[in-house]
Amino acid sequence: MDTHSLAEHDTIPDDADTRVRTLLILGASGDLTGRLLLPGLARLIRLGRADGLKLVGAGSDDWTDEQWRDRLDDSFAHAREKADDAGRASLQQVRDDSWYQFLDVTKDGLADLVQGLEGPVAIYFALPPAVSQMACSALGPDSLPKSTRLVMEKPFGTDQASAHTLNEKLSKLVPEQNIHRVDHFLGKATVFNILGLRFANRILEPVWNNLHIEKVEVIFDEDLALENRARYYDGAGALRDMIQSHLLHVMALLALNAPSTLHERDLRDHIGSILRASTVDLDSPGSSRRARYAAGTIGDRQIPDYAAETGVDPEKGTETLAEITVSINNERWSGVPFVLRSGKALGIKRKEAVITFRPVSHLPVGFTGQDAPTKLRIGFGPDTLQLEIDVNGPGDIFSLDRATLSADLNQTDLLPYGEVIEGVLAGDPTLSVRGDTAEDCWRIVEPVLEAWSEGRVPLEEYRAGSDGPEAWPSSHGRKE
């Protein structure tokens, strides 16, 4: 693949018909489609932002059109309850016009199906990475209607080599700006909340560097356990599933220099620059950690040992909690650790970035009480902002106490997958991951995965419902 072309911005001709007319979902009978894709699309339709769209499902389950429409009824139900008359009519129209094709997406029948659809077409690969690659091989440029979009779920490939191979296949089918490697974790609201906070406030931008910031943490701890996802998760693990796929991009948004504009090329060029400068120093103690949950209790739920979950192969040594420390090797961030952590079956849900500032250079003698570093917390879903600072406490004016300034950030009226689909339908690649960037994310984590496979980093254990292994500093980051 010509990686130079990935950095080029190929503008779409003004007279091109770029609004998607047909959305084809491959893997339509799968969990992702029913649980996330279709509800996100339903809200988009309810709000009048997918007018005239035709929906087609294709999958390996031998469903009838009515079985497919039953799935649409279930996935559209919440949106229908909230809709006005026009919204309900639009949802009903999409449902009634939709149909399903029983299909092995790795065979020639896929090309025949696509050729018969009204274009422009968006093909959503709601499939495992390996199956997506085979499905792409079943397509050819001549089988795709004009202005076709290809929408790929993350993880994009299974390693750097497979991501590169997939990029080469995709580049032979459509131009780079028509490839949407989606990251539902980064909706428009989240992305622009981070950028607005950073670049619109003079109190923050001058101190957003290694002179004033001690460390940055990006945490995504879930209280959900495996939840019947062993087929996918036991072959992926927390590092591939969350850190490689999502948290590295959050890190890049927190670390990038100010782009000239919010145009997709400017923004994605700056994201790429950060990731190209990022590495994990395996010689540094604690640069990567991994653990797996044992039996425990979360609320009123009894969680079994991960190794005993249905469909799990204990010999794989799959981690359910992962942490890496990334170094960004540039002038702004040299020496600042970026700690990325994600895990399942934890007692406290944490979805946030925590920026810890360096201590003040001098605190006048005479102050007592708590003297803690200033921390800025950016919450994800809902998007919130908390600034933790030291102030004079009540009673004793010489004693320092902790105060938290809080604010809610802008919320979108769409679900995360609705934001993804809206960008695809409009042909806006701003929130899509560029091909070279997808490969760089694998480059960053592959040495860690190799070290783990060779047993150089122990697989630790934590009780389900706990905060993680007691010895990990990140397990003590927040008590609620």
C-alpha positions, 0 to 999 in steps of 0.5 A: 500500500502507498502509505503516502497516499493515506496522508493526502486529502482527496476531495470529493467532487462537488457534483458527486452523489455522496449521501449514502442511499443504502446501508448494508450490514454484514453480520446482521444477525450478530450481537453487535448489530442488535445491541448497538448498531441498530439502536444507534441507527434508530435514534438517527432515523427518529431525529430525521437525520437518515432520510431516504435510507434503505437498510439491508441485513446479511448474515450467516444465520438462515433468517427470513425477512420477517425474522430480520424485521422482528430484530428491527422491532426490538432494536427500534422499540426505544426510539419508537417510544420517544419519537413524534409522529414523523419519527415513528413514520420514518422508523416504520418505513425503514423497517417495512422496506428492509430485507435480509439476505442469508449469505456467506460473506466470504463467497462470491455472492457478496459481490452480486448482492452489493451490485444489486443495491441502490448506491451510494452504498455503505457496507458495515462489516459487523464481523470479526477482523479475520472474517472482514478480511475474507469478505473484502477479498470477495469484493472487487472495485467493479462490484461496488457502486459509485461512492461506496463506503466501507465501514470497518469495526475495530480492532482493525486487523489482529496485528500490524501485519494483518492491518497492513494487508487489510489496508492494501486490500481496502485501498484497491476497492475505494479511496482512503476517504471512503474507508471508515475505520470506526471508533465508537468510543470517540463520538463527536461530542467526546472528541470536541469536548476534549479539543475545546477544553484544551485549546479554548482556555488560556488557563490550560494550554500554556501548562499542557506540557511536561514542565507542568504535568506529572502524568496522564492516565486514561482509565476504562474500568467496567463492572461488567464481566465476560457477559457471554462474549467468550467467543470474541473476548478470549481471543482478544483480551483487554489490551487488544479489545480496549487499549489498542482499539480505543484508549490510544486514540484518547491519549492522542487527543489529550496530547496532540498540538493544536491543529490549524483547523478541525478539518479531518486532514488537519486533525487526523494528521496531528493524531498520527503524529502523536502515535508515531512518536509513541512507544512502550519502554519494556525495560522500564519496571511496570511498563506493562501489567496484566491480570485476570479476574477470579470469582467474586461479587459485584453488587448482587451478582456472583461472578465466576472465575474467568477461567471457569466462564463458558467458552473460555480456554484457561490455557490461553492466559487471556487478560481481563485487566491490562495496563501499559505506560506509553512514552510520547517522544517529543518536546512537549511530552518527553518524560511524562508517563501516559498510563492506559488501563482497561479491565472487566469485573471491577468494583468501581466503574471508571471511564475518565482521563486524569491529568495530574499536575506537578507539585508547586515549586514552593509552598510557604512554611506555615500551611498545614493539612492536605497538600496534594497535586492538582488533578483534572478529570475528564469523564467519558459517558457522561462527559464531565469535568472535575478540577481538584485543587487545594484551598484553605479549609473551614475553621483553620485558615492555615490548613489546606483542604481539597475542593472539587470544581465540577461541570457537565460537558456538552452531550450529544442527542445521538448514541455513540453508534448513531454518531458513527453512522451519521458520519458514514452517511454524510461521507465525513471521515473526521472520526474515522481512523486513518489507515497508517494510524491503525497500523501504528496502534498495533506497532505500539502494543505488539512488543507488549503482546510478545513479552506477555506471550513469552511469559516475561510479564506475569499474569496476576489475579484480582477478585471480581468486584475489587479495584484490581491487583492491590500492588498496582498503583492505578488500583488506588486511583479513585474511591467512590 
